Amino acid sequence: MSADWPNDTHPAIHAIQIAGYRKMSPSQKLEQVCSLTRTVQQLALLDVRRRHPHADAREQALRVASRWIDPELMLRAFGWDVRKEGY
């Protein structure tokens, strides 16, 4: 079993997944990645809203962005100090 083998997936199911990925066109693969990225971003936003229920839309967006953007860049670009404000 290689390091990239999912340890929570039965080998037969993993083989079916790989076969499905191989049948996909590059644009289908890209759409799959984009869809998963949107899902992760939506989950991050839900978490921010849960943790900071009184935050306005700008603060929510900054808190979500700060999960992916380097803290120094967040500070320079948006004035958001992750060390002070948190995620």
C-alpha positions in Angstrom: 0.0 0.0 0.0 1.5 3.4 -1.0 1.6 6.5 1.0 -1.1 8.1 -1.1 -3.5 5.2 -0.7 -6.6 6.3 1.3 -6.6 4.2 4.5 -10.4 4.8 5.0 -11.4 3.4 1.6 -11.7 -0.2 0.7 -9.2 -1.1 -2.1 -12.0 -2.2 -4.5 -13.8 1.1 -4.1 -10.5 3.0 -4.5 -9.9 1.2 -7.8 -13.4 2.3 -9.0 -12.6 5.9 -8.0 -9.3 5.9 -9.9 -11.0 4.4 -13.0 -13.6 7.1 -12.8 -11.0 9.8 -12.6 -9.2 8.4 -15.6 -12.4 8.5 -17.7 -12.9 12.2 -16.9 -11.8 14.9 -19.3 -9.5 17.6 -18.0 -12.4 20.1 -17.8 -14.4 17.6 -15.8 -11.5 17.2 -13.4 -11.1 20.9 -13.1 -14.8 21.3 -12.4 -14.6 18.7 -9.7 -11.7 20.5 -8.0 -13.5 23.8 -8.3 -16.6 22.3 -6.7 -14.7 20.8 -3.8 -12.9 24.2 -3.3 -16.3 26.0 -3.2 -17.5 23.4 -0.7 -14.5 23.9 1.6 -14.9 27.7 1.4 -18.6 27.4 2.3 -17.8 25.2 5.3 -15.2 27.7 6.4 -17.7 30.5 6.2 -20.2 28.5 8.2 -17.6 27.9 10.8 -16.7 31.7 10.9 -20.4 32.5 11.3 -20.8 30.0 14.1 -17.7 31.3 16.0 -18.4 35.0 15.3 -22.2 35.4 15.0 -22.1 39.2 15.1 -19.4 39.7 12.5 -20.4 41.7 9.4 -19.9 40.4 5.9 -16.4 42.1 5.5 -15.1 40.5 8.8 -16.5 37.2 7.8 -14.7 37.4 4.4 -11.5 38.4 6.1 -11.7 35.6 8.6 -12.3 33.1 5.8 -9.5 34.5 3.6 -7.1 34.5 6.5 -7.3 30.7 6.6 -5.5 30.5 3.2 -3.6 33.7 2.9 -0.2 34.2 4.7 -0.6 36.4 7.9 1.9 39.0 6.7 0.1 39.4 3.4 -3.3 39.6 5.2 -1.8 42.5 7.3 -0.3 44.3 4.3 -3.2 43.8 1.9 -6.2 44.1 4.2 -5.0 45.5 7.5 -6.1 42.2 9.1 -3.7 41.0 11.9 -4.4 37.4 12.3 -2.3 37.3 15.5 -4.6 39.9 17.0 -8.0 39.2 15.4 -7.7 35.5 14.9 -9.2 33.4 12.1 
